[in-house]
Each structure stands twice: as C-alpha cells, then as structure tokens.
Amino acid sequence: MSQRNVEIVIGRLATDEEMREKFLENPGAAITKMRGDGLELSTVEVEALTALPANALEALAEALDPRLQKASLKTGGRRRRPDLT
C-alpha cells in the first residue's frame, strides 16, 4: 500500500531478467509471488502493475546500463546493448 513498494516492483521488473520473463508470461502470478515475498500492494496497485505494457518494460530494461542488471543464470547474463557511440 505504498508508493515505495510500487517502485520496488517496477525496479525489479526493470533489472531482474528472470522476474521480468515470469511477469511477461503471467503478470498476476509474478505479482502474487512478490506479494508473498512481503511486498504489500493494494488491489488498485496490482491492477495497474499487471496492466503495464510488455514493450514498455522491455524498453526500460534495455535502456538501463547492463551493470545495473541482475545476471540471469539461465542466459548467462543479460544481453549487452550495442555501443551507440
């Protein structure tokens, strides 16, 4: 029920590749897991979070410096974005 918990969820979705994949496959189940881990979210917050567009989450994750990403053991680490210089 706090803005802080919403920020934690969004931050985790942006930086944790495995959680983001789970969320994109089943947003409700991913949010339920995070709630089970202790994050308190209101029904309105859950509805808003589960409605986040997949392409927006992917774009946010890609825009972040790879050093801020949690490495995925499944993929051996996050894809490096191309050097834009």
C-alpha positions, -999 to +999 in steps of 0.1 A: +000+000+000+029+023-005+045+041-034+078+026-023+065-010-029+053+000-064+087+014-071+104-018-058+082-039-082+090-017-112+126-016-103+128-054-100+110-058-133+135-035-150+166-051-135+158-087-130+156-105-163+141-138-149+114-120-129+106-098-160+102-130-181+079-145-154+059-113-153+056-112-191+044-148-191+019-144-163+017-109-146-007-120-119+014-149-108+045-128-107+029-101-086+014-127-063+049-141-058+062-106-049+033-101-025+041-135-010+077-123-005+064-095+017+055-066-007+022-050+003+003-038-027-033-026-029-058-041-053-056-009-074-018-011-075-019-048-085-043-040-113-021-011-125+011-031-124-004-061-142-015-037-170+020-025-177+027-029-214+054-056-221+071-033-247+075-006-221+091-029-196+115-043-222+124-008-234+131+003-198+153-027-192+172-022-224+178+015-216+195+006-183+232+002-181+240-036-180+259-031-148+226-023-131+210-056-143+208-088-123+227-115-143+205-144-153+218-178-147+195-191-174+210-170-201+245-165-187+239-128-182+219-101-198+224-093-235+247-064-240+232-035-258+252-023-288+276+005-284+258+036-296+289+058-300 
